[in-house]
Amino acid sequence: MNGKSLSRRREFLGAVVLAGTAGLSGCLGSPFADDTDDADDADEELHPDAPDELIPEGPTVRLEPVAEGLTYPTDLTGHPDDPGELYVTDITGQVYRIVDGERGLLLDIGDSVGVPEGEFSERGLLGIALHPDFAENGRFYLRYSGTESPTGASHVERLSEFVLEDGEVDAEDERSILELDHPTIIHQSGNVLFGPEGYLYVPMGDGGGPFDSRPQDWYETNDGGRAQNTTDDLLGGVLRIDVDGNRDDDQPYAIPAGNPLVDREAHLDEYYAWGFRNPWGSSFDGEDLYVADVAEGRVNSVNLVERGGNYSWNVKEGTSCFNTDDVREPRQDCPDETPEDVRGGEQLRDPVIEYPQEYEDTRYGSAVVGGYVYRGDDIPDIEGAYVFGDWSRQPHGDPDGVLYVANEDDPRHEYNAERDTWQLHQLVVDGDEDDETPIGEDGELNRYIASLGRSGDDIYVLTTATNVVEGETGTVHRLSRT
């Protein structure tokens, strides 16, 4: 690492040491966290330790290759009883099991997956979730983009159940759980995941397409607004279903009684939260649900999602008022709640993390890739912090994916202080000089980040060297200390 990087890392770690253990449980503490009047005053202005850069460099990490030779790995999870047993999805329809570095094909549904090879694609096999009782029942769930819809929609979005039995999976035994017509080839959303109570959470993109082609919602100032609509379809929100319920009645799922719209006339019971554009990367840390949302024109964001929450799209993008007439020029004002006749009136919630695609002539990203709160012992510098990434700072040209780490209580740059969002630091990627890959060159990743995954306490980074569906450059890396 060069001297500049080392100096910045020391500054970052110095702030962490000052922080101690105060603040929100599980997050790095803050120099503000004391009981004096001075601490209250400090909240009203920038702390003297606030960084000059919007996203300064933070700790250095390594990315250890775990599996190579995939096309475009999209999701990873681990066996609940054996974190060393990994399950990885590839965009073209394959599920691989990795044990001790050995990769074996577990399932291939490529014939059912609609993905254009040789092109960039948001479609494909995008997510896997193992049932909480996977060790006993072998059940797991795949989320994928199917082929053309018979109704004339772009394609069918599917959530299906498969069973691992005696070490094998029979693709013919696929059990359909949920099928939705998707209007366009974009905004597919990403992974699916089980919550701490055993229900399956299914984030859904808003369907994409020109704004004037989308259904109009209550906010008539902006064209389109499917994500604010909880009556007509299941797009633009986070769904919550009980895949164990109604099985005796041969029904695909039951509705949890605690879902917020249950018994609300005309509203769809599957919704847990709404107001999302394209949630890509969701995770639980205890009971906290983190959902990343990809930018339309200016800012990427990460939300801490609560039951019944409205996360503002497309009234807002991040913390700013959105403008469908000019996606790069925010409106000066917009509502901060829905009208009373829209679900009784509800607050439009802001994200806890936000970063611009570009700020003061510096590129910071194009599409957020949601991650995980790190709870391991291997990298103490980031313990309790939220680790995530961006697909590529430069959307065109050479791959330029970047890893970020966010802490609620770190001293904040003016951008974050004004918006009451968490401070970000860039993780510096260390690589061996003898490596043939460019990973770690100048502290940069130099690859596209497709997604992040977790098994046990370990976080994994799934990357490719190309932004189209071709070749065998897809790699699974384990995040580790230098």
C-alpha positions in Angstrom: 0.0 0.0 0.0 1.3 3.5 -0.8 2.0 6.1 1.9 -1.1 8.1 1.2 -3.3 5.0 1.6 -1.6 4.0 4.8 -2.0 7.5 6.2 -5.7 7.6 5.5 -6.2 4.1 7.0 -4.5 5.3 10.2 -6.8 8.3 10.3 -9.8 5.9 9.8 -8.7 3.6 12.5 -7.9 6.5 14.8 -11.5 7.5 14.6 -12.6 4.0 15.4 -10.3 3.8 18.4 -11.7 7.1 19.7 -15.2 5.8 19.1 -15.0 3.0 21.6 -18.2 1.0 22.0 -20.7 3.8 22.3 -23.7 4.2 20.0 -26.1 1.8 18.4 -25.6 -1.8 19.4 -23.4 -3.6 16.9 -22.2 -0.4 15.2 -18.8 1.3 15.6 -19.0 4.0 18.2 -18.8 7.8 17.8 -16.7 10.5 19.3 -20.0 12.3 19.8 -21.3 9.6 22.1 -21.1 11.1 25.6 -23.6 12.7 28.0 -22.3 16.3 27.8 -24.0 19.3 26.3 -21.1 19.6 24.0 -22.2 16.3 22.4 -25.6 17.8 21.6 -24.0 20.9 20.1 -21.7 18.8 18.0 -24.7 17.2 16.3 -25.6 20.7 14.9 -22.3 21.2 13.1 -19.5 19.2 11.5 -17.2 17.4 14.0 -13.6 18.7 13.7 -12.6 15.1 12.6 -15.1 15.1 9.7 -13.4 13.9 6.6 -12.5 16.4 3.8 -13.3 13.8 1.1 -16.8 12.4 0.6 -15.6 8.8 0.7 -12.0 8.6 2.1 -10.0 5.4 2.1 -10.6 3.0 5.0 -9.1 -0.3 6.1 -7.2 -2.6 3.7 -8.7 -6.1 3.0 -7.8 -9.1 0.8 -10.1 -11.0 -1.5 -9.2 -14.7 -1.5 -10.5 -16.7 -4.5 -12.8 -19.5 -3.5 -14.2 -20.5 -6.9 -13.3 -19.5 -10.4 -14.6 -20.2 -13.9 -18.2 -19.1 -13.5 -20.0 -16.8 -16.0 -21.6 -14.2 -13.8 -22.2 -15.3 -10.2 -25.3 -13.7 -8.7 -25.8 -15.0 -5.2 -24.2 -17.0 -2.5 -25.3 -18.6 0.8 -24.0 -21.2 3.2 -25.3 -24.3 4.8 -26.8 -23.4 8.1 -24.9 -26.1 9.9 -21.7 -25.9 8.0 -20.5 -22.5 6.8 -17.8 -24.1 4.8 -20.4 -25.6 2.4 -21.3 -22.8 0.0 -24.2 -22.6 -2.6 -23.7 -20.2 -5.5 -26.0 -19.3 -8.4 -24.8 -18.4 -11.9 -26.8 -16.0 -14.0 -27.2 -18.6 -16.8 -29.2 -21.0 -14.5 -26.7 -23.1 -12.6 -26.5 -23.8 -8.9 -23.1 -24.9 -7.6 -22.1 -26.4 -4.3 -18.5 -25.6 -3.1 -16.9 -27.6 -0.4 -13.2 -27.2 0.5 -12.6 -25.2 -2.7 -14.1 -28.0 -4.9 -17.0 -26.8 -7.0 -19.7 -29.3 -8.2 -22.8 -28.6 -10.3 -25.9 -29.2 -8.1 -28.7 -28.1 -10.5 -29.0 -26.7 -14.0 -32.3 -24.9 -15.0 -30.7 -23.0 -17.9 -33.5 -24.1 -20.2 -36.0 -22.3 -18.0 -34.0 -19.1 -17.5 -34.4 -16.2 -19.9 -31.0 -14.6 -20.2 -29.4 -13.2 -23.4 -25.9 -14.6 -23.8 -23.3 -12.2 -25.1 -25.3 -9.1 -23.8 -25.5 -7.2 -20.5 -28.5 -8.6 -18.6 -30.4 -7.9 -15.4 -32.3 -11.2 -16.1 -31.3 -14.7 -15.1 -31.0 -16.9 -12.1 -30.6 -14.2 -9.4 -31.1 -15.6 -5.9 -31.0 -18.6 -3.7 -32.3 -19.1 -0.1 -31.9 -22.3 1.9 -34.8 -23.1 4.2 -34.0 -22.6 7.9 -34.5 -26.4 8.3 -32.5 -27.2 5.2 -30.3 -29.7 7.0 -33.5 -31.8 7.7 -35.8 -31.1 4.7 -33.3 -30.1 1.9 -35.7 -27.4 0.7 -34.3 -24.3 -1.1 -35.7 -21.5 -3.2 -34.5 -20.0 -6.4 -35.5 -16.7 -7.9 -35.1 -16.4 -11.6 -36.3 -14.7 -14.8 -38.3 -17.1 -16.9 -39.0 -17.1 -20.6 -41.6 -15.0 -22.4 -45.0 -14.5 -20.7 -48.1 -15.8 -22.5 -49.9 -12.5 -21.5 -47.5 -10.4 -23.6 -45.3 -9.1 -20.7 -41.6 -9.2 -21.1 -41.3 -12.5 -19.2 -42.4 -14.3 -16.1 -40.6 -13.7 -12.8 -40.5 -16.9 -10.8 -39.8 -18.1 -7.3 -39.6 -21.9 -7.1 -38.9 -24.5 -4.5 -36.4 -27.4 -5.1 -35.4 -30.2 -2.8 -31.9 -31.6 -2.2 -32.3 -35.3 -1.4 -29.5 -37.9 -1.1 -27.1 -35.3 -2.4 -29.0 -34.7 -5.6 -31.7 -32.3 -6.9 -34.3 -33.3 -9.5 -35.1 -30.3 -11.7 -38.4 -32.0 -12.7 -39.6 -31.7 -9.1 -39.7 -27.9 -9.2 -42.5 -26.5 -7.1 -43.7 -23.0 -8.2 -44.2 -20.7 -5.3 -44.8 -17.3 -7.0 -45.1 -16.2 -10.6 -45.4 -12.6 -11.7 -45.6 -11.0 -15.1 -42.6 -8.6 -15.5 -43.2 -5.7 -17.9 -39.6 -5.0 -19.0 -36.2 -6.7 -19.1 -34.9 -4.4 -16.3 -35.4 -3.9 -12.5 -35.5 -7.6 -11.7 -34.2 -7.1 -8.2 -31.8 -9.7 -6.7 -31.6 -12.1 -3.8 -34.3 -13.6 -1.6 -33.8 -14.4 2.0 -35.3 -15.9 5.2 -35.9 -13.6 8.1 -35.3 -14.4 11.8 -38.9 -15.5 12.2 -38.7 -18.1 9.4 -40.6 -16.2 6.7 -39.3 -15.7 3.2 -38.6 -12.1 2.1 -38.8 -11.4 -1.6 -37.7 -7.9 -2.8 -39.2 -6.8 -6.1 -38.2 -4.2 -8.6 -40.7 -1.7 -9.9 -40.8 -3.1 -13.4 -38.9 -0.3 -15.1 -39.8 1.2 -18.5 -40.5 4.8 -19.5 -42.2 6.7 -16.7 -45.2 7.7 -18.8 -45.8 4.0 -19.5 -46.1 3.1 -15.9 -49.4 3.2 -13.9 -50.0 6.6 -12.3 -50.2 6.7 -8.5 -51.3 9.3 -6.0 -48.3 11.7 -6.6 -49.4 13.2 -9.9 -46.4 15.7 -10.1 -44.2 12.8 -11.3 -45.2 10.4 -14.1 -45.6 6.8 -13.2 -45.4 5.4 -9.7 -45.8 1.7 -9.6 -43.8 1.4 -6.3 -46.3 3.5 -4.5 -49.2 1.2 -5.6 -50.0 -1.7 -3.3 -53.3 -2.6 -4.9 -52.7 -3.7 -8.5 -49.5 -5.8 -8.5 -46.6 -6.9 -6.3 -43.8 -4.8 -7.9 -41.7 -2.2 -6.2 -41.7 -3.6 -2.7 -40.5 -6.2 -0.3 -42.9 -9.2 0.0 -43.1 -11.5 3.0 -44.6 -15.0 2.7 -44.8 -18.2 4.7 -43.6 -21.0 2.6 -44.4 -23.5 5.3 -48.1 -22.4 5.6 -50.9 -24.1 3.7 -48.7 -26.9 2.4 -51.3 -29.5 3.6 -53.8 -27.7 1.4 -51.4 -27.8 -1.6 -51.1 -24.0 -1.6 -47.8 -22.5 -2.5 -47.6 -20.2 0.6 -49.5 -18.6 3.4 -49.7 -14.9 4.4 -48.1 -14.1 7.7 -50.8 -12.6 10.0 -48.5 -9.7 10.9 -48.1 -8.4 7.3 -49.1 -4.7 7.4 -51.8 -4.8 4.7 -53.6 -7.9 5.9 -57.4 -7.2 6.1 -56.9 -3.8 4.4 -59.5 -3.7 1.6 -58.1 -3.9 -1.9 -54.4 -4.0 -0.9 -52.3 -7.0 -1.5 -51.4 -9.0 1.6 -48.0 -10.1 0.5 -46.4 -6.7 1.0 -44.1 -6.1 4.0 -42.8 -2.7 2.7 -42.9 -0.7 -0.5 -41.5 2.3 -2.3 -38.5 0.7 -4.0 -37.0 1.1 -7.5 -34.7 -1.9 -7.9 -33.6 -3.4 -4.6 -30.3 -5.2 -5.3 -28.9 -6.9 -2.3 -30.8 -7.4 1.0 -29.7 -8.9 4.3 -30.6 -9.3 7.9 -28.4 -8.4 10.9 -30.4 -9.8 13.7 -33.8 -8.3 13.2 -32.5 -5.4 11.2 -33.3 -5.6 7.5 -31.0 -3.8 5.1 -32.2 -3.2 1.5 -30.1 -1.5 -1.1 -31.8 0.4 -3.9 -30.2 1.2 -7.2 -30.2 4.8 -8.5 -32.2 6.1 -11.4 -30.2 9.2 -12.1 -28.2 10.5 -9.2 -27.9 8.7 -5.9 -27.7 5.1 -4.6 -29.1 4.2 -1.2 -29.4 1.6 1.5 -32.5 1.4 3.7 -33.1 0.0 7.1 -36.5 -1.5 6.4 -39.4 -1.7 8.9 -42.8 -3.4 8.6 -45.2 -1.2 6.7 -42.5 1.3 5.7 -42.8 3.4 2.5 -39.3 4.1 1.1 -40.3 6.9 -1.1 -39.7 5.9 -4.7 -40.5 7.7 -7.0 -41.6 10.7 -5.0 -38.0 10.8 -3.9 -34.7 9.2 -4.9 -32.7 8.7 -1.7 -33.2 11.9 0.4 -33.9 14.2 -2.6 -37.1 15.0 -4.3 -37.2 13.1 -7.6 -38.1 14.6 -11.0 -39.3 12.4 -13.8 -38.9 15.3 -16.2 -35.2 15.5 -15.6 -33.8 12.6 -13.5 -30.5 14.5 -12.8 -32.2 17.7 -11.5 -34.2 17.1 -8.2 -37.4 19.0 -7.6 -37.1 21.7 -4.9 -39.9 20.2 -2.8 -42.1 17.2 -2.5 -44.4 15.6 0.0 -42.9 13.9 3.1 -46.0 11.7 3.6 -48.8 10.2 1.6 -52.3 11.7 1.6 -54.7 10.5 4.2 -56.7 8.5 1.6 -53.5 6.5 0.7 -53.2 3.8 3.3 -54.3 6.3 5.9 -51.3 8.6 5.4 -47.8 7.4 6.0 -44.3 8.9 6.3 -42.0 8.7 3.3 -38.9 7.3 4.8 -35.3 8.2 3.9 -32.3 5.8 3.6 -29.6 5.5 6.2 -26.9 5.3 3.6 -26.7 7.4 0.4 -23.9 8.2 -2.0 -24.0 10.1 -5.3 -22.9 8.6 -8.6 -20.8 11.7 -9.1 -19.7 14.4 -6.7 -17.4 17.3 -7.4 -16.1 15.7 -10.6 -15.4 12.3 -8.9 -17.2 9.1 -9.8 -18.4 7.0 -6.8 -20.6 4.5 -8.5 -23.3 3.5 -10.9 -25.4 0.8 -9.2 -25.3 -0.1 -5.5 -24.7 -3.8 -4.6 -26.2 -4.4 -1.1 -24.1 -6.3 1.5 -23.9 -7.4 5.1 -23.0 -6.2 8.6 -19.7 -7.9 9.3 -19.8 -9.9 12.6 -16.6 -12.0 12.2 -13.3 -11.9 14.1 -11.0 -12.1 11.1 -11.1 -8.4 10.2 -11.5 -6.4 13.5 -11.2 -3.0 11.6 -14.7 -3.5 10.2 -16.5 -5.5 12.9 -20.0 -4.2 13.3 -19.9 -2.2 10.1 -22.1 -2.6 7.0 -20.0 -3.8 4.0 -21.4 -3.4 0.5 -20.3 -2.4 -3.0 -21.0 -0.7 -6.3 -21.1 -2.6 -9.5 -18.7 -0.2 -11.3 -17.9 3.4 -10.6 -17.5 3.9 -14.4 -20.5 2.1 -16.1 -18.6 2.0 -19.4 -15.0 1.1 -20.1 -12.8 -0.9 -17.8 -14.4 -2.7 -14.8 -14.2 -0.4 -11.8 -16.2 -2.1 -8.9 -15.6 -0.8 -5.5 -16.2 -2.0 -1.9 -17.5 0.4 0.7 -18.0 0.2 4.5 -20.5 2.4 6.4 -20.8 3.2 10.1 -23.6 5.1 11.7 -21.5 6.9 14.2 -18.3 7.9 12.3 -17.6 11.6 11.9 -19.5 12.6 8.8 -18.6 14.6 5.7 -20.8 17.6 5.1 -22.8 15.7 2.4 -23.8 13.1 5.0 -24.3 15.6 7.9 -26.8 17.6 5.8 -28.8 14.4 5.0 -28.3 12.6 8.3 -26.8 9.6 6.5 -24.0 7.4 7.5 -20.3 8.0 6.6 -18.7 5.8 4.0 -15.1 4.7 3.6 -13.7 2.8 0.7 -12.1 -0.6 1.4 -8.6 -0.8 -0.1 -8.0 -4.1 -1.9 -4.6 -5.6 -1.3 -3.1 -8.0 -3.8 0.1 -9.9 -4.3 2.6 -8.4 -6.7 2.9 -11.9 -8.3 -0.8 -12.2 -9.0 -1.7 -12.5 -12.7 -5.1 -10.9 -12.0 -5.4 -7.1 -11.6 -7.1 -7.5 -8.2 -5.4 -5.3 -5.7 -3.5 -3.2 -8.2 -3.2 0.3 -6.7 -5.7 -0.7 -4.0 -8.5 -1.1 -6.6 -10.6 -4.1 -7.3 -10.6 -3.7 -11.1 -13.6 -6.0 -11.6 -17.4 -5.7 -11.7 -19.1 -6.6 -8.4 -22.2 -8.7 -9.2 -23.2 -9.3 -5.6 -22.1 -10.1 -2.1 -23.0 -13.2 -0.1 -22.5 -14.5 3.4 -21.9 -17.8 5.1 -21.5 -17.9 8.8 -19.4 -14.9 9.8 -17.7 -14.7 6.4 -18.6 -12.2 3.6 -18.0 -13.1 0.0 -17.6 -10.9 -3.0 -18.9 -12.2 -6.4 -17.1 -10.6 -9.4 -16.6 -10.8 -13.1 -14.2 -9.2 -15.5 -16.9 -8.6 -18.2 -20.2 -6.8 -18.1 -21.9 -9.2 -20.5 -23.1 -12.8 -20.1 -20.2 -14.7 -21.6 -16.9 -16.4 -20.8 -15.7 -17.8 -17.5 -14.4 -14.8 -15.6 -16.8 -15.1 -12.7 -15.1 -15.5 -9.4 -16.1 -16.0 -5.8 -13.8 -14.3 -3.2 -13.8 -14.4 0.6 -13.2 -11.1 2.3 -10.2 -11.5 4.7 -7.6 -9.4 6.5 -4.3 -8.6 5.0 
